[in-house]
Amino acid sequence: MKTHRVSIEDKGKRLDIFMMSVIPDITRSKIQYLIKENKISIDSCTVKPSYILKGIEQIDYEENRFSIESRTPSKIIFEPIDLDILFEDEFLLVINKSSGIVVHPGAGNYSGTLLNGVINKINQNGFKSIPGLVHRLDKETTGVIIVAKDYKSHSFIAKQFEDRTVRKIYNALVWGTVDSSGTIEGNIVRSSKDRKSFTLTHRPGRHSKTDYSLINNMGPISYVQLKPSTGRTHQIRVHMKSIGHPILSDTKYSGGKSTIKSFHVKYTKILKRIMKKMDRVALHAKSIEIIHPDTKRKIMFSAPIPDDIGEIIKILESNESL
């Protein structure tokens, strides 16, 4: 256990902001997480991240709790899983995630996840540190996902996500004819009807923003490029629903089979055909650009368009009746 005595000069500072100067190489969001998990205490008492220092307190924390290992479930299983590796060096492992795989273990779900396979691979290569997922993708979403092989790399890249300097590009198939370009912005909150889904609102919530542009309109379906500048849960899915163009096969956000009824009957046959081929949310994380934690140079990772999305595009483009 380590102890830090607050000086009178630090009176009036928020605890989470102050701790960034006490613990090197850790982001504010990680500090807030640790405070909420009661791993940082004031005078042996639990407090909130927004606690205002009085300048007379004693802060207790255990330094080894700030490692990536401590944020990994203790029941995690090392499993051999096929990984489509886009890039790897001493600091990073970049994977083209396939659809249907959960990224991180959770309650009652300690095996078969992407992290299970990543830990198994890195352990075989002799790395002692447990890797850290810098960001996440939904189970059905395909594409680029970055794994940091050590704590410093994880913290360095996580700070870029927190500062919103990471450039992310997604591709998606959506219902209807989309404008050539636009911006969707607003606060995201949990739905009052379904706590596992979210909605866009102008009421208080978590700010979100996505720029979009049309790649190709193919009758009842549009192929779009999306550039989120924030990273809220289900952000792109919520945003596309909010402008009346939900993502193809996104049942949770109004993009399921029933949407076929909204279009002219001349499209019914082809729409039923493509829905049989697309059994997951048609969203792909195409590329991510970051500053490399070692070289400090910009580096971009890109994943090819998956076969299912590519096949649907070919079907729609080749149909003369559209």
C-alpha positions in Angstrom: 0.0 0.0 0.0 1.3 3.4 -0.9 0.4 6.7 0.7 0.3 10.3 -0.6 -0.2 13.3 1.7 -2.2 16.1 0.1 -0.7 19.6 0.6 -2.6 22.8 1.3 -1.6 24.0 -2.2 -3.7 21.2 -3.7 -6.9 22.4 -1.9 -9.9 22.7 -4.2 -8.7 20.2 -6.8 -10.8 17.2 -7.9 -9.5 13.9 -6.7 -9.5 12.2 -10.2 -7.6 15.1 -11.7 -5.1 15.3 -8.9 -4.3 11.6 -9.0 -3.1 12.0 -12.6 -0.1 13.8 -11.2 0.4 11.2 -8.5 0.3 8.1 -10.7 2.3 8.4 -14.0 1.1 7.0 -17.3 -2.6 6.5 -16.4 -5.6 8.2 -17.9 -8.3 10.1 -16.0 -10.9 7.6 -17.0 -8.8 4.7 -15.6 -8.4 6.7 -12.3 -12.1 7.3 -12.1 -12.7 3.6 -12.6 -10.3 2.8 -9.8 -11.8 5.3 -7.4 -15.3 3.8 -8.1 -13.8 0.3 -7.4 -12.6 1.6 -4.0 -9.0 1.1 -5.0 -8.1 4.7 -4.1 -9.3 6.0 -0.7 -9.2 9.2 1.3 -8.3 8.8 5.0 -9.4 5.1 4.6 -12.8 6.1 3.4 -14.4 5.6 -0.1 -15.2 8.7 -2.1 -16.3 9.8 -5.5 -14.0 10.9 -8.4 -15.5 14.4 -8.0 -14.4 14.6 -4.4 -12.8 18.1 -3.8 -9.6 18.0 -1.8 -9.3 20.0 1.4 -5.5 20.0 1.5 -5.2 17.9 4.7 -6.0 14.4 3.5 -4.1 11.1 3.2 -4.6 9.2 -0.1 -4.0 5.4 0.0 -3.5 3.3 -3.1 -1.8 0.1 -4.0 0.5 0.7 -7.0 0.4 -2.8 -8.4 -3.4 -2.5 -8.8 -2.9 -0.2 -11.7 -1.5 -2.9 -14.0 -3.5 -4.4 -16.9 -3.5 -7.7 -15.1 -5.6 -6.3 -12.3 -8.3 -5.3 -14.8 -8.5 -8.7 -16.4 -11.0 -11.2 -14.9 -9.2 -13.8 -12.6 -11.2 -16.6 -14.2 -10.0 -15.8 -17.8 -9.1 -18.9 -19.8 -6.2 -19.2 -22.2 -7.7 -20.6 -25.4 -6.4 -21.2 -28.9 -8.6 -19.1 -31.2 -7.9 -18.4 -34.9 -7.0 -14.7 -35.1 -6.8 -12.7 -38.4 -3.7 -10.6 -37.5 -3.2 -7.4 -39.4 -0.2 -6.1 -37.6 2.1 -7.2 -34.7 5.2 -5.8 -33.1 6.6 -5.7 -29.6 4.0 -3.2 -28.4 0.8 -3.9 -30.4 -1.3 -6.7 -31.8 -3.9 -5.5 -34.3 -6.7 -8.0 -35.3 -9.3 -8.1 -38.0 -12.2 -9.2 -35.7 -14.8 -11.6 -37.2 -18.5 -11.4 -36.6 -20.0 -13.4 -33.8 -17.1 -13.2 -31.3 -17.4 -11.3 -28.0 -14.4 -9.0 -27.4 -14.0 -9.3 -23.6 -14.9 -11.8 -20.9 -17.8 -10.8 -18.7 -20.0 -12.2 -16.0 -20.8 -15.8 -16.9 -18.9 -15.5 -20.1 -15.2 -16.4 -19.4 -14.4 -18.3 -22.5 -14.5 -18.1 -26.3 -13.9 -14.3 -26.4 -11.3 -12.5 -28.4 -9.2 -11.7 -25.3 -9.1 -15.4 -24.4 -7.4 -16.1 -27.8 -5.2 -13.0 -27.6 -3.8 -13.9 -24.2 -3.1 -17.4 -25.3 -1.2 -16.2 -28.4 0.9 -13.6 -26.5 1.7 -16.1 -23.7 3.0 -18.6 -26.3 5.3 -15.9 -27.6 6.8 -15.4 -24.2 5.2 -12.1 -23.1 4.7 -11.9 -19.4 2.2 -9.0 -19.4 -1.5 -9.7 -19.9 -2.6 -7.6 -22.9 -5.1 -4.8 -22.7 -7.9 -4.1 -25.1 -7.7 -0.4 -26.0 -11.3 -0.3 -27.3 -14.1 -2.6 -28.1 -16.4 -3.7 -31.0 -19.9 -5.1 -30.7 -20.3 -8.9 -31.0 -21.6 -8.7 -34.6 -19.3 -5.9 -35.8 -16.3 -6.9 -37.9 -13.0 -5.0 -38.4 -9.9 -3.5 -36.8 -9.4 -3.8 -33.1 -6.1 -2.9 -31.3 -4.6 -4.8 -28.4 -1.7 -3.3 -26.3 0.9 -5.8 -25.1 1.9 -3.8 -22.0 0.6 -1.3 -19.6 2.5 1.7 -20.9 1.4 1.1 -24.5 -2.2 0.6 -23.3 -2.1 3.9 -21.4 -0.5 5.8 -24.2 -3.2 4.7 -26.8 -6.1 5.0 -24.3 -5.1 8.6 -23.8 -5.5 9.2 -27.5 -9.0 7.7 -27.4 -9.8 9.8 -24.4 -8.5 13.0 -26.2 -10.5 12.0 -29.3 -7.4 12.2 -31.6 -7.9 8.7 -32.9 -9.2 8.6 -36.5 -11.8 5.8 -37.0 -13.6 4.9 -40.2 -16.5 2.5 -40.4 -18.5 1.2 -43.4 -22.1 0.1 -43.2 -25.1 -1.0 -45.3 -28.1 1.0 -44.2 -31.8 1.2 -45.2 -33.0 3.9 -47.6 -31.4 6.6 -49.6 -28.9 8.6 -47.5 -27.9 12.2 -48.2 -24.4 12.7 -49.7 -23.0 13.8 -46.4 -24.0 15.0 -42.9 -23.3 15.1 -39.2 -25.3 13.4 -36.4 -24.8 14.9 -33.0 -26.5 14.7 -29.6 -26.5 13.1 -26.2 -26.8 9.3 -25.9 -28.8 7.8 -23.0 -30.1 4.4 -22.1 -33.6 3.7 -23.4 -36.4 3.8 -20.8 -38.0 0.8 -22.5 -34.9 -1.4 -22.8 -31.9 -0.9 -20.5 -29.7 -2.8 -23.0 -30.3 -0.3 -25.8 -29.7 3.4 -26.2 -31.3 6.5 -27.8 -30.3 9.9 -29.0 -31.6 12.9 -27.1 -31.0 16.6 -26.5 -31.6 16.1 -22.8 -28.6 15.5 -20.5 -26.5 12.5 -21.5 -23.2 11.5 -23.0 -22.2 13.7 -26.0 -21.8 11.9 -29.3 -20.9 12.9 -32.8 -20.6 11.0 -36.1 -19.9 12.4 -39.6 -21.2 10.3 -42.5 -20.9 10.3 -46.3 -22.6 8.3 -49.0 -20.4 5.8 -50.9 -23.1 4.4 -53.2 -26.8 4.3 -53.3 -28.2 1.0 -54.5 -32.0 1.4 -54.6 -33.4 0.5 -51.2 -30.0 0.2 -49.6 -27.1 2.7 -49.2 -23.5 2.0 -48.6 -22.0 4.6 -46.3 -18.8 5.7 -44.6 -18.9 6.8 -41.0 -16.4 8.7 -38.9 -17.3 8.8 -35.2 -15.4 11.4 -33.2 -16.7 10.0 -29.9 -16.9 6.4 -28.8 -20.2 5.8 -27.1 -21.8 2.3 -26.7 -23.8 1.5 -29.9 -23.1 5.0 -31.1 -23.2 4.4 -34.9 -26.2 2.1 -34.6 -28.1 4.7 -32.6 -27.1 7.5 -34.9 -28.2 5.8 -38.1 -31.6 4.9 -36.6 -32.0 8.5 -35.4 -31.9 9.8 -39.0 -34.2 7.1 -40.3 -31.5 4.9 -41.9 -30.9 2.0 -39.5 -28.2 -0.4 -40.3 -29.1 -3.5 -42.3 -30.1 -6.5 -40.0 -29.8 -4.4 -36.9 -33.0 -5.7 -35.2 -32.3 -3.8 -31.9 -32.3 -0.5 -33.7 -35.2 -0.9 -36.3 -33.1 -2.5 -39.0 -34.6 -6.0 -39.1 -36.6 -7.9 -41.7 -39.8 -6.0 -41.0 -38.2 -2.9 -42.6 -38.8 -4.6 -46.0 -42.4 -3.6 -45.8 -41.4 0.1 -45.9 -40.3 -0.2 -49.5 -42.0 -0.7 -52.8 -43.0 -4.3 -53.6 -40.6 -4.3 -56.5 -37.8 -4.5 -54.0 -39.3 -7.3 -51.9 -37.6 -10.2 -53.6 -34.1 -8.8 -53.6 -34.4 -7.5 -50.1 -35.5 -11.0 -48.8 -32.5 -12.4 -50.7 -29.9 -10.2 -49.1 -31.5 -10.5 -45.6 -30.9 -14.2 -45.8 -27.2 -13.5 -46.5 -26.8 -10.9 -43.8 -27.5 -12.5 -40.5 -25.7 -9.8 -38.4 -25.5 -6.1 -38.1 -23.9 -4.9 -41.4 -21.2 -2.7 -39.7 -17.5 -2.9 -40.3 -14.6 -1.1 -38.6 -12.6 -0.4 -41.7 -9.6 1.5 -40.3 -8.0 3.2 -37.2 -5.2 5.7 -37.2 -3.2 6.3 -34.0 0.2 7.5 -32.8 2.4 4.5 -32.2 3.4 4.2 -28.5 7.1 3.6 -29.3 7.9 5.4 -32.6 5.5 8.3 -31.8 4.5 8.3 -35.5 1.1 8.1 -37.0 0.2 4.6 -38.1 -3.0 3.4 -39.8 -4.4 -0.1 -39.6 -7.0 -1.2 -42.2 -9.2 -4.3 -42.6 -10.7 -5.5 -45.9 -14.5 -5.4 -46.4 -15.8 -8.7 -45.2 -17.3 -11.2 -47.6 -20.9 -10.9 -46.5 -21.0 -7.1 -47.0 -19.1 -7.4 -50.3 -21.4 -10.0 -51.6 -24.5 -8.0 -50.9 -23.0 -5.0 -52.6 -22.4 -7.1 -55.7 -26.0 -8.4 -55.7 -27.4 -4.9 -55.4 -25.1 -3.3 -58.0 -25.8 -6.0 -60.5 -29.6 -5.9 -60.2 -30.9 -3.9 -63.2 -34.3 -3.3 -61.6 -32.9 -1.0 -58.8 
